[in-house]
């Protein structure tokens, strides 16, 4: 390339100096990229809800979620129907149970009582539930970004069916 005038030299220098700004840009560090990615993740939702083997056949995320909750509620109700909760506490018709599904597929139940529940022997009810709520089928844990994660939710369980 042949430059005939001083004007061509100025243009060439201008191109060289203005293109150098592309080389001066700092790349974000791994830590910055990680922080940005962590902030963009919605930690209150999972990609896949916990499920039982029977629910894996159901199509759609919401339908599988409904299947899981319905199946779990029915199992809990079935296991506590054969107990004395309805006899000991005839006024107790529904109990809320906090369910925790761990990444290793372990499942844990914890009854929740209103803070002013002095009419119930919470220790006795807790003991009955812990004794009855065993032997569940294998639960597949919830998945977030391909990794099994712990999930917790509260299920209202009907004790008395009339």
PASEBA-1860 file (N, C-alpha, C; in nm, 3 decimals):
! residues 162
1> XXXXXXXX> 0.085/-0.115/0.000/0.000/0.000/0.000/0.091/0.123/0.000 ~ 0.060/0.211/-0.085/0.143/0.330/-0.104/0.068/0.452/-0.054 ~ 0.135/0.534/0.031/0.073/0.653/0.085/0.133/0.774/0.014 ~ 0.048/0.850/-0.049/0.093/0.962/-0.129/0.095/1.094/-0.051 ~ 0.011/1.103/0.046/0.002/1.233/0.111/0.010/1.218/0.262 ~ 0.027/1.330/0.324/0.030/1.336/0.468/-0.108/1.300/0.527 ~ -0.211/1.329/0.449/-0.348/1.299/0.492/-0.363/1.148/0.513 ~ -0.304/1.068/0.428/-0.312/0.923/0.443/-0.244/0.876/0.570
9> XXXXXXXX> -0.131/0.940/0.607/-0.062/0.904/0.731/-0.148/0.934/0.854 ~ -0.214/1.048/0.851/-0.302/1.084/0.964/-0.418/0.984/0.978 ~ -0.473/0.946/0.867/-0.584/0.849/0.870/-0.536/0.715/0.925 ~ -0.416/0.673/0.879/-0.360/0.549/0.929/-0.334/0.555/1.079 ~ -0.276/0.666/1.127/-0.251/0.682/1.270/-0.382/0.685/1.349 ~ -0.482/0.751/1.297/-0.612/0.757/1.363/-0.673/0.617/1.376 ~ -0.664/0.539/1.275/-0.716/0.402/1.278/-0.640/0.319/1.381 ~ -0.507/0.331/1.382/-0.427/0.256/1.477/-0.458/0.294/1.621
17> XXXXXXXX> -0.466/0.424/1.651/-0.493/0.466/1.788/-0.635/0.433/1.833 ~ -0.730/0.446/1.745/-0.868/0.417/1.786/-0.892/0.266/1.800 ~ -0.817/0.187/1.725/-0.836/0.043/1.738/-0.768/-0.013/1.863 ~ -0.675/0.062/1.921/-0.607/0.015/2.042/-0.702/0.005/2.161 ~ -0.812/0.082/2.157/-0.906/0.076/2.269/-0.970/-0.063/2.281 ~ -0.975/-0.138/2.173/-1.031/-0.272/2.178/-0.940/-0.367/2.255 ~ -0.812/-0.338/2.256/-0.717/-0.423/2.327/-0.707/-0.387/2.475 ~ -0.750/-0.267/2.511/-0.740/-0.221/2.649/-0.854/-0.269/2.738
25> XXXXXXXX> -0.959/-0.325/2.680/-1.074/-0.367/2.760/-1.035/-0.479/2.854 ~ -1.080/-0.465/2.977/-1.053/-0.566/3.080/-1.159/-0.675/3.073 ~ -1.115/-0.798/3.076/-1.209/-0.909/3.084/-1.249/-0.927/3.229 ~ -1.378/-0.958/3.253/-1.419/-0.979/3.392/-1.350/-1.102/3.450 ~ -1.323/-1.097/3.579/-1.257/-1.210/3.643/-1.356/-1.324/3.663 ~ -1.305/-1.441/3.693/-1.391/-1.557/3.718/-1.485/-1.529/3.834 ~ -1.432/-1.462/3.936/-1.513/-1.431/4.054/-1.630/-1.340/4.017 ~ -1.603/-1.239/3.935/-1.709/-1.147/3.892/-1.814/-1.220/3.808
33> XXXXXXXX> -1.768/-1.305/3.719/-1.861/-1.382/3.636/-1.947/-1.475/3.722 ~ -1.884/-1.538/3.821/-1.957/-1.627/3.911/-2.062/-1.550/3.990 ~ -2.024/-1.435/4.045/-2.119/-1.353/4.122/-2.236/-1.309/4.035 ~ -2.207/-1.270/3.913/-2.313/-1.227/3.821/-2.408/-1.343/3.792 ~ -2.353/-1.459/3.769/-2.434/-1.577/3.740/-2.518/-1.617/3.861 ~ -2.458/-1.613/3.981/-2.532/-1.648/4.103/-2.648/-1.553/4.128 ~ -2.629/-1.425/4.097/-2.737/-1.327/4.115/-2.849/-1.349/4.016 ~ -2.819/-1.405/3.900/-2.922/-1.425/3.798/-3.006/-1.550/3.822
41> XXXXXXXX> -2.963/-1.637/3.912/-3.036/-1.762/3.938/-3.150/-1.736/4.036 ~ -3.268/-1.787/4.003/-3.382/-1.779/4.094/-3.374/-1.899/4.188 ~ -3.329/-1.876/4.312/-3.307/-1.984/4.407/-3.436/-2.033/4.471 ~ -3.546/-1.966/4.446/-3.673/-2.007/4.506/-3.747/-2.109/4.420 ~ -3.699/-2.134/4.301/-3.761/-2.231/4.212/-3.659/-2.337/4.170 ~ -3.710/-2.455/4.145/-3.625/-2.564/4.097/-3.658/-2.592/3.951 ~ -3.564/-2.656/3.883/-3.589/-2.692/3.743/-3.683/-2.812/3.735 ~ -3.666/-2.906/3.828/-3.752/-3.024/3.836/-3.789/-3.045/3.982
49> XXXXXXXX> -3.917/-3.068/4.007/-3.965/-3.092/4.143/-3.931/-3.234/4.185 ~ -3.933/-3.261/4.315/-3.914/-3.400/4.359/-4.022/-3.486/4.294 ~ -3.994/-3.614/4.281/-4.095/-3.701/4.220/-4.079/-3.844/4.266 ~ -4.188/-3.916/4.254/-4.189/-4.059/4.274/-4.181/-4.123/4.136 ~ -4.141/-4.249/4.131/-4.123/-4.318/4.004/-4.251/-4.312/3.921 ~ -4.367/-4.330/3.985/-4.494/-4.328/3.912/-4.521/-4.192/3.847 ~ -4.471/-4.085/3.906/-4.495/-3.951/3.852/-4.399/-3.915/3.739 ~ -4.291/-3.990/3.724/-4.195/-3.961/3.617/-4.256/-3.985/3.479
57> XXXXXXXX> -4.361/-4.064/3.474/-4.426/-4.095/3.346/-4.516/-3.981/3.299 ~ -4.550/-3.891/3.390/-4.641/-3.780/3.359/-4.566/-3.674/3.280 ~ -4.630/-3.623/3.175/-4.568/-3.518/3.092/-4.591/-3.381/3.154 ~ -4.494/-3.295/3.146/-4.508/-3.157/3.190/-4.465/-3.136/3.334 ~ -4.394/-3.027/3.357/-4.339/-2.995/3.490/-4.450/-2.976/3.593 ~ -4.553/-2.900/3.560/-4.662/-2.871/3.654/-4.742/-2.997/3.683 ~ -4.766/-3.079/3.583/-4.842/-3.203/3.603/-4.765/-3.300/3.692 ~ -4.631/-3.309/3.673/-4.548/-3.395/3.759/-4.549/-3.344/3.902
65> XXXXXXXX> -4.547/-3.212/3.919/-4.552/-3.154/4.052/-4.684/-3.190/4.119 ~ -4.795/-3.175/4.048/-4.927/-3.210/4.104/-4.932/-3.357/4.140 ~ -4.879/-3.441/4.053/-4.877/-3.586/4.077/-4.800/-3.616/4.206 ~ -4.684/-3.554/4.222/-4.601/-3.577/4.341/-4.676/-3.538/4.468 ~ -4.734/-3.418/4.471/-4.803/-3.371/4.591/-4.928/-3.455/4.621 ~ -5.000/-3.492/4.518/-5.119/-3.574/4.539/-5.081/-3.713/4.591 ~ -4.980/-3.773/4.530/-4.934/-3.906/4.570/-4.883/-3.904/4.714 ~ -4.803/-3.804/4.748/-4.747/-3.792/4.882/-4.858/-3.768/4.986
73> XXXXXXXX> -4.951/-3.679/4.957/-5.062/-3.652/5.049/-5.144/-3.777/5.074 ~ -5.174/-3.851/4.968/-5.252/-3.974/4.983/-5.177/-4.078/5.067 ~ -5.046/-4.089/5.046/-4.966/-4.184/5.126/-4.966/-4.146/5.274 ~ -4.949/-4.018/5.302/-4.948/-3.972/5.442/-5.084/-3.998/5.506 ~ -5.190/-3.962/5.436/-5.325/-3.983/5.490/-5.351/-4.132/5.514 ~ -5.308/-4.214/5.422/-5.327/-4.358/5.436/-5.253/-4.411/5.560 ~ -5.132/-4.362/5.582/-5.051/-4.411/5.694/-5.104/-4.363/5.830 ~ -5.164/-4.245/5.835/-5.212/-4.197/5.965/-5.360/-4.227/5.989
81> XXXXXXXX> -5.431/-4.274/5.888/-5.572/-4.310/5.908/-5.586/-4.427/6.003 ~ -5.486/-4.514/6.005/-5.496/-4.634/6.087/-5.452/-4.609/6.231 ~ -5.427/-4.485/6.264/-5.380/-4.455/6.398/-5.488/-4.392/6.483 ~ -5.451/-4.358/6.602/-5.545/-4.309/6.702/-5.555/-4.157/6.707 ~ -5.497/-4.086/6.611/-5.503/-3.940/6.615/-5.647/-3.890/6.616 ~ -5.730/-3.948/6.532/-5.869/-3.901/6.527/-5.946/-3.939/6.653 ~ -5.902/-4.043/6.722/-5.968/-4.082/6.848/-5.918/-3.994/6.963 ~ -5.786/-3.972/6.968/-5.729/-3.889/7.074/-5.770/-3.742/7.064
89> XXXXXXXX> -5.778/-3.695/6.941/-5.810/-3.554/6.916/-5.922/-3.544/6.814 ~ -6.046/-3.568/6.854/-6.157/-3.567/6.759/-6.179/-3.430/6.693 ~ -6.138/-3.322/6.760/-6.156/-3.189/6.701/-6.049/-3.156/6.598 ~ -5.944/-3.235/6.593/-5.834/-3.213/6.498/-5.869/-3.280/6.365 ~ -5.894/-3.200/6.263/-5.931/-3.259/6.134/-5.821/-3.247/6.029 ~ -5.734/-3.148/6.044/-5.625/-3.128/5.948/-5.499/-3.089/6.025 ~ -5.388/-3.139/5.976/-5.260/-3.104/6.036/-5.165/-3.066/5.922 ~ -5.087/-2.962/5.946/-4.988/-2.922/5.845/-4.857/-2.994/5.875
97> XXXXXXXX> -4.799/-3.047/5.770/-4.674/-3.122/5.784/-4.569/-3.057/5.694 ~ -4.455/-3.019/5.756/-4.344/-2.968/5.676/-4.266/-3.089/5.625 ~ -4.255/-3.097/5.493/-4.187/-3.209/5.428/-4.055/-3.158/5.372 ~ -3.947/-3.230/5.403/-3.816/-3.196/5.349/-3.766/-3.315/5.268 ~ -3.730/-3.288/5.143/-3.671/-3.391/5.058/-3.525/-3.351/5.037 ~ -3.435/-3.437/5.083/-3.292/-3.409/5.077/-3.233/-3.457/4.943 ~ -3.117/-3.404/4.904/-3.054/-3.444/4.778/-3.023/-3.594/4.769 ~ -3.008/-3.661/4.885/-2.979/-3.804/4.883/-3.107/-3.889/4.883
105> XXXXXXXX> -3.221/-3.827/4.854/-3.353/-3.892/4.844/-3.417/-3.922/4.979 ~ -3.354/-3.883/5.088/-3.414/-3.902/5.220/-3.528/-3.801/5.235 ~ -3.633/-3.845/5.303/-3.749/-3.759/5.324/-3.775/-3.747/5.474 ~ -3.809/-3.626/5.518/-3.831/-3.600/5.661/-3.963/-3.525/5.677 ~ -4.037/-3.562/5.783/-4.166/-3.499/5.811/-4.162/-3.432/5.947 ~ -4.223/-3.314/5.955/-4.229/-3.241/6.081/-4.367/-3.176/6.091 ~ -4.448/-3.218/6.191/-4.580/-3.156/6.205/-4.566/-3.011/6.252 ~ -4.651/-2.926/6.200/-4.652/-2.785/6.239/-4.781/-2.756/6.314
113> XXXXXXXX> -4.768/-2.691/6.426/-4.884/-2.659/6.508/-4.892/-2.509/6.525 ~ -5.012/-2.456/6.540/-5.023/-2.313/6.570/-4.952/-2.282/6.703 ~ -4.900/-2.163/6.715/-4.824/-2.125/6.835/-4.908/-2.134/6.962 ~ -5.038/-2.118/6.947/-5.125/-2.121/7.065/-5.191/-2.258/7.085 ~ -5.131/-2.362/7.032/-5.193/-2.495/7.039/-5.160/-2.565/7.171 ~ -5.224/-2.521/7.276/-5.204/-2.584/7.406/-5.304/-2.698/7.426 ~ -5.402/-2.708/7.337/-5.503/-2.813/7.352/-5.452/-2.948/7.302 ~ -5.341/-2.948/7.229/-5.287/-3.072/7.175/-5.155/-3.106/7.242
121> XXXXXXXX> -5.135/-3.233/7.260/-5.006/-3.280/7.310/-4.916/-3.295/7.187 ~ -4.845/-3.187/7.155/-4.766/-3.184/7.032/-4.657/-3.290/7.031 ~ -4.602/-3.321/7.147/-4.497/-3.423/7.155/-4.556/-3.560/7.119 ~ -4.675/-3.587/7.168/-4.741/-3.715/7.139/-4.777/-3.726/6.991 ~ -4.832/-3.619/6.935/-4.869/-3.619/6.793/-4.743/-3.636/6.708 ~ -4.638/-3.564/6.743/-4.512/-3.575/6.670/-4.459/-3.718/6.675 ~ -4.468/-3.780/6.792/-4.422/-3.918/6.809/-4.503/-4.015/6.722 ~ -4.634/-3.997/6.722/-4.721/-4.083/6.640/-4.687/-4.068/6.492
129> XXXXXXXX> -4.672/-3.943/6.449/-4.641/-3.920/6.307/-4.505/-3.977/6.269 ~ -4.406/-3.960/6.353/-4.272/-4.015/6.322/-4.274/-4.167/6.314 ~ -4.356/-4.228/6.397/-4.367/-4.373/6.397/-4.440/-4.423/6.272 ~ -4.539/-4.346/6.225/-4.621/-4.388/6.112/-4.564/-4.349/5.976 ~ -4.495/-4.237/5.970/-4.450/-4.186/5.841/-4.312/-4.242/5.805 ~ -4.310/-4.372/5.786/-4.187/-4.442/5.743/-4.224/-4.535/5.628 ~ -4.122/-4.585/5.560/-4.144/-4.683/5.455/-4.204/-4.625/5.328 ~ -4.165/-4.505/5.294/-4.215/-4.443/5.171/-4.136/-4.494/5.052
137> XXXXXXXX> -4.198/-4.496/4.934/-4.120/-4.532/4.815/-4.008/-4.430/4.791 ~ -3.912/-4.470/4.711/-3.797/-4.382/4.683/-3.845/-4.252/4.618 ~ -3.793/-4.143/4.669/-3.824/-4.010/4.617/-3.704/-3.960/4.539 ~ -3.727/-3.916/4.417/-3.620/-3.851/4.342/-3.616/-3.706/4.386 ~ -3.499/-3.655/4.428/-3.493/-3.518/4.478/-3.517/-3.416/4.368 ~ -3.543/-3.293/4.408/-3.558/-3.183/4.313/-3.423/-3.157/4.246 ~ -3.429/-3.099/4.128/-3.308/-3.072/4.050/-3.301/-2.923/4.019 ~ -3.184/-2.864/4.042/-3.158/-2.726/4.006/-3.027/-2.723/3.929
145> XXXXXXXX> -3.034/-2.686/3.803/-2.917/-2.679/3.716/-2.841/-2.812/3.712 ~ -2.918/-2.921/3.706/-2.859/-3.053/3.693/-2.808/-3.113/3.824 ~ -2.828/-3.045/3.936/-2.777/-3.092/4.065/-2.894/-3.119/4.159 ~ -2.895/-3.236/4.227/-3.000/-3.262/4.326/-2.990/-3.160/4.441 ~ -3.104/-3.106/4.480/-3.107/-3.005/4.586/-3.214/-3.039/4.690 ~ -3.199/-2.981/4.808/-3.295/-2.998/4.918/-3.415/-2.907/4.891 ~ -3.535/-2.961/4.914/-3.656/-2.881/4.902/-3.742/-2.900/5.026 ~ -3.818/-2.797/5.059/-3.910/-2.804/5.172/-4.042/-2.743/5.129
153> XXXXXXXX> -4.150/-2.801/5.180/-4.283/-2.749/5.153/-4.376/-2.795/5.264 ~ -4.489/-2.730/5.272/-4.587/-2.761/5.376/-4.711/-2.821/5.311 ~ -4.749/-2.938/5.360/-4.868/-3.007/5.310/-4.977/-3.007/5.416 ~ -5.097/-2.964/5.381/-5.208/-2.984/5.474/-5.257/-3.127/5.460 ~ -5.259/-3.201/5.570/-5.300/-3.342/5.566/-5.430/-3.357/5.645 ~ -5.529/-3.409/5.579/-5.661/-3.429/5.641/-5.657/-3.557/5.724 ~ -5.689/-3.542/5.851/-5.688/-3.658/5.942/-5.824/-3.724/5.945 ~ -5.928/-3.643/5.946/-6.064/-3.695/5.954/-6.133/-3.680/5.819
161> XX> -6.176/-3.789/5.763/-6.253/-3.786/5.639/-6.393/-3.832/5.675 ~ -6.493/-3.746/5.652/-6.630/-3.782/5.687/-6.709/-3.816/5.563
END
